[in-house]
Amino acid sequence: MAKQTINQGTAPTGAGGDTFRSGSVKLQANDDEIYTALGANASGVLPSALPIAKGGTGATTAATARTNLGLGTAATQNKSRAYLGAGTAAPISASSYTQSSEDGQYVVNFNGGSEPT
């Protein structure tokens, strides 16, 4: 169904517009369509967790949402050091960024080395 818009008539009296009842019918039809699209049951109760297929995470907690979305442990990392390939952790700081490209991207040089070729 397409969205049903209420005809408010001509200002300031609303002459020629929908009656209160017909406007209410349109509002109810719009609400019913939205609730159905979000997975409401026959009683109009929405699920406690919006399913992934309906644009949600299918979860009621952040941990379950990460699992359902397949984010893994990287989604919860809060580290000041990064392991990029082999070697030891390099502190991430403003001094790690040695160059910026025209689009504002930074090139990170490790262990005093130069940009890879």
C-alpha positions in Angstrom: 0.0 0.0 0.0 1.2 3.5 -0.7 1.3 6.0 2.1 -2.2 7.5 2.7 -2.0 11.3 3.2 -4.8 13.2 5.0 -6.4 16.0 3.0 -6.4 18.9 5.4 -8.6 21.0 3.2 -8.4 24.7 2.8 -7.0 26.9 5.6 -8.1 28.1 8.0 -11.3 26.0 8.3 -10.2 22.8 6.6 -13.1 23.0 4.1 -13.1 20.2 1.5 -10.7 18.1 3.5 -11.0 14.6 5.0 -13.4 14.2 7.9 -11.9 13.3 11.3 -13.0 9.7 10.8 -11.6 9.3 7.3 -8.3 10.9 8.4 -8.2 8.5 11.4 -8.7 5.5 9.0 -5.8 6.6 6.9 -3.6 7.0 10.0 -4.5 3.6 11.2 -3.8 2.0 7.8 -0.4 3.7 7.7 0.5 2.5 11.3 -0.7 -1.1 10.5 1.6 -1.2 7.5 4.6 0.0 9.4 4.0 -2.4 12.3 3.6 -5.3 9.8 6.8 -4.4 8.0 8.7 -4.3 11.4 7.5 -7.8 12.3 4.6 -7.1 14.7 2.4 -10.1 15.6 -1.4 -10.3 15.0 -1.9 -8.3 18.3 0.3 -5.5 17.0 3.1 -6.2 19.4 6.6 -5.5 18.0 9.4 -8.0 18.6 11.7 -7.1 21.5 14.6 -7.4 19.0 14.1 -6.3 15.4 15.2 -9.1 13.2 18.2 -8.7 10.9 16.0 -9.2 7.9 13.9 -6.2 9.0 17.0 -3.9 9.4 17.8 -4.7 13.0 20.4 -6.8 14.8 18.1 -9.5 16.2 19.4 -8.9 19.6 18.6 -7.1 22.9 22.2 -6.7 24.0 25.3 -5.2 22.4 27.2 -8.5 22.7 24.5 -10.6 21.0 24.1 -7.9 18.3 27.9 -8.2 17.5 27.6 -12.0 17.4 24.5 -11.9 15.1 26.1 -9.4 12.8 29.4 -11.4 12.7 31.5 -8.6 13.9 33.8 -10.7 16.0 36.2 -9.4 18.7 37.6 -6.6 16.6 34.4 -4.7 17.2 35.3 -4.3 20.9 38.9 -3.4 20.7 40.1 -0.3 22.5 43.8 -0.3 22.1 46.5 2.3 21.9 48.8 0.0 20.0 48.2 -1.7 16.7 49.7 -4.9 15.3 50.0 -4.6 11.6 51.6 -7.6 10.1 54.8 -9.1 11.7 56.8 -7.4 14.4 56.1 -5.7 17.6 53.3 -3.3 18.5 53.8 0.3 17.4 52.4 3.1 19.5 49.8 5.1 17.6 50.3 8.8 18.0 50.4 12.0 16.1 54.2 11.4 15.5 53.3 8.1 13.7 51.7 10.0 10.9 54.4 11.4 8.7 52.7 12.3 5.5 49.2 13.1 4.3 47.9 12.7 0.8 45.8 15.2 -1.1 42.6 13.6 0.2 43.7 13.8 3.8 44.7 10.2 4.2 47.7 9.5 6.3 50.7 7.3 5.5 52.1 5.5 8.6 55.8 4.8 8.7 57.0 2.2 11.3 60.4 1.8 12.9 61.7 4.9 11.2 61.3 3.3 7.8 60.0 4.9 4.7 56.8 4.3 2.8 56.6 0.9 1.2 57.1 0.8 -2.5 
